[in-house]
Amino acid sequence: SAVISQKPSRDICQRGTSLTIQCQVDSQVTMMFWYRQQPGQSLTLIATANQGSEATYESGFVIDKFPISRPNLTFSTLTVSNMSPEDSSIYLCSVGDPGRAGGYEQYFGPGTRLTVT
Amino acid sequence: GENVEQHPSTLSVQEGDSAVIKCTYSDSASNYFPWYKQELGKRPQLIIDIRSNVGEKKDQRIAVTLNKTAKHFSLHITETQPEDSAVYFCAAGSGTYKYIFGTGTRLKVLA
């Protein structure tokens, strides 16, 4: 499977500021996703990052709060804007490649642990 | 909306015993069912998956069964070992490649 990295691995931020998280894959992939995992909870899909077009957001998530870029098939960023303590969470990117992986498998990056004070 | 229910939320077993985790999904269009293992502080790792055209799949000590009529699928771990201790998540996916995750099961294998 692809090697996926995320930067930063963790950060502590002040409320009201923004943080951009990067996700880099070592090979081209069709699908990239961003998830949030709150402490002790399951994974919730934030959005699908679309190469060359606007991301597709899930219910409860909006572009103004979580702008996403995907300039090419190996890289994506998620920005958490105007942060509040409720944004403290682990943010994970995942990738899938229907052509290579058989259609449905997703593999996760190591995650970014965000704490907002 | 679509959801995936997962039970139990916690499970303790003696080393060597079997563990079973069950999930129920609501979306009839779901046709792919992966299971992830997440150790503390680590990323979720895909451990096994099943597609809707088969009823059972096995990989060494782990197996997954699927009952499409009842919309149930289960993870079976036999001969459990301490390193199986982790949180396990089921998920249901469809042709849109989006997953709905279950709430997770914390498995503790007692030595």
Interface residues (C-beta under 8 A of the other chain):
Chain A: M31 F33 Q41 S42 L43 T44 L45 T48 S59 L92 G96 P98 G103 Y104 E105 Q106 Y107 F108 G109 P110 G111
Chain B: G1 Y32 P34 Y36 K42 R43 P44 Q45 L46 D49 R51 F89 G93 Y97 K98 Y99 F101 G102 T103 G104
